[in-house]
């Protein structure tokens, strides 16, 4: 495994190129395309025998195609006798289906973990999973990076005054929000809410913590349809907040998300590029921070046997 190679499918080639630029190496050559019958074909064009291979592919829109591309690439690399294969999945799709919270429903996050392992992944590298227990769904090593330091550094440079309060968008994200609040030396508030249905509708019930006359920074792992973001911003402004910023790691931005953000009185939305933010999803109030240096450094450390945890100390 003395030679490192990085490959990518069609989900986010720009991110893979940025990672290899950081590493100072070319992107691995492969063919990944659809036949006319929609079957996906993969051919690895470089020699990978006994090499240390990293495949960068977020499970993002089109989600199912991105996932199957990744699985077929892993299988192709395994059959080409790669020495070690690391699936680099910046955004882990299906992560919100991580438990049986209703009768007769699947745990799809576990199913995806099994699929990745069977396809040939020897380890997983990902960023800010929706739930920590997903790491336990794997019987292979999992390295979970966090964009918390990128987000906190960005807000430190903005020099917001001492009236800042960090707001967790729900109780499940409160630990991550608490860590961000600690880095920004700001108090923490939590939105208490419940999900109305399976259709991404939420109802905010209460705000735990003092937010009146403060600048609020909401924290979440992803922004999907932005319905929760709009409700949170509206509730905070009703409670006397002066202005609201929002940050999240993964910019899913599905359905009406961009229209909602454009119409929402949020001051700025800060995300990373774990998922591609296409031109039709860009607004002046949306800031995208590059995740490639974080992934590139992690890949370098995994390949050379150095500590990942030391990156965040």
Secondary structure as the mmCIF struct_conf table of DSSP 4:
data_model
#
loop_
_struct_conf.conf_type_id
_struct_conf.id
_struct_conf.beg_label_comp_id
_struct_conf.beg_label_asym_id
_struct_conf.beg_label_seq_id
_struct_conf.end_label_comp_id
_struct_conf.end_label_asym_id
_struct_conf.end_label_seq_id
BEND BEND1 UNK A 3 UNK A 3
STRN STRN1 UNK A 4 UNK A 8
BEND BEND2 UNK A 10 UNK A 11
HELX_RH_AL_P HELX_RH_AL_P1 UNK A 13 UNK A 23
TURN_TY1_P TURN_TY1_P1 UNK A 24 UNK A 24
BEND BEND3 UNK A 25 UNK A 25
HELX_LH_PP_P HELX_LH_PP_P1 UNK A 26 UNK A 29
STRN STRN2 UNK A 30 UNK A 34
TURN_TY1_P TURN_TY1_P2 UNK A 36 UNK A 37
BEND BEND4 UNK A 38 UNK A 38
STRN STRN3 UNK A 40 UNK A 44
BEND BEND5 UNK A 46 UNK A 46
STRN STRN4 UNK A 49 UNK A 49
TURN_TY1_P TURN_TY1_P3 UNK A 50 UNK A 50
STRN STRN5 UNK A 52 UNK A 56
BEND BEND6 UNK A 61 UNK A 62
HELX_RH_AL_P HELX_RH_AL_P2 UNK A 63 UNK A 79
TURN_TY1_P TURN_TY1_P4 UNK A 80 UNK A 81
STRN STRN6 UNK A 82 UNK A 82
BEND BEND7 UNK A 83 UNK A 83
STRN STRN7 UNK A 84 UNK A 89
BEND BEND8 UNK A 90 UNK A 91
TURN_TY1_P TURN_TY1_P5 UNK A 93 UNK A 96
BEND BEND9 UNK A 99 UNK A 99
BEND BEND10 UNK A 102 UNK A 102
TURN_TY1_P TURN_TY1_P6 UNK A 103 UNK A 104
HELX_RH_AL_P HELX_RH_AL_P3 UNK A 108 UNK A 119
TURN_TY1_P TURN_TY1_P7 UNK A 120 UNK A 120
BEND BEND11 UNK A 122 UNK A 122
STRN STRN8 UNK A 123 UNK A 127
BEND BEND12 UNK A 128 UNK A 128
BEND BEND13 UNK A 130 UNK A 131
HELX_RH_3T_P HELX_RH_3T_P1 UNK A 132 UNK A 137
BEND BEND14 UNK A 139 UNK A 140
STRN STRN9 UNK A 141 UNK A 145
BEND BEND15 UNK A 147 UNK A 147
HELX_RH_AL_P HELX_RH_AL_P4 UNK A 148 UNK A 158
TURN_TY1_P TURN_TY1_P8 UNK A 159 UNK A 159
TURN_TY1_P TURN_TY1_P9 UNK A 162 UNK A 163
STRN STRN10 UNK A 164 UNK A 168
BEND BEND16 UNK A 169 UNK A 170
HELX_RH_3T_P HELX_RH_3T_P2 UNK A 171 UNK A 173
HELX_RH_AL_P HELX_RH_AL_P5 UNK A 174 UNK A 183
TURN_TY1_P TURN_TY1_P10 UNK A 184 UNK A 185
STRN STRN11 UNK A 187 UNK A 195
BEND BEND17 UNK A 197 UNK A 200
STRN STRN12 UNK A 202 UNK A 208
BEND BEND18 UNK A 209 UNK A 209
TURN_TY1_P TURN_TY1_P11 UNK A 212 UNK A 213
BEND BEND19 UNK A 214 UNK A 214
STRN STRN13 UNK A 215 UNK A 223
BEND BEND20 UNK A 224 UNK A 226
HELX_RH_AL_P HELX_RH_AL_P6 UNK A 227 UNK A 238
TURN_TY1_P TURN_TY1_P12 UNK A 239 UNK A 240
BEND BEND21 UNK A 242 UNK A 242
STRN STRN14 UNK A 243 UNK A 251
TURN_TY1_P TURN_TY1_P13 UNK A 255 UNK A 256
HELX_RH_AL_P HELX_RH_AL_P7 UNK A 257 UNK A 263
BEND BEND22 UNK A 264 UNK A 264
BEND BEND23 UNK A 267 UNK A 267
STRN STRN15 UNK A 268 UNK A 272
STRN STRN16 UNK A 273 UNK A 273
BEND BEND24 UNK A 274 UNK A 275
HELX_RH_3T_P HELX_RH_3T_P3 UNK A 279 UNK A 281
TURN_TY1_P TURN_TY1_P14 UNK A 284 UNK A 285
STRN STRN17 UNK A 286 UNK A 289
HELX_RH_AL_P HELX_RH_AL_P8 UNK A 292 UNK A 304
TURN_TY1_P TURN_TY1_P15 UNK A 305 UNK A 305
BEND BEND25 UNK A 308 UNK A 308
HELX_RH_3T_P HELX_RH_3T_P4 UNK A 309 UNK A 312
#
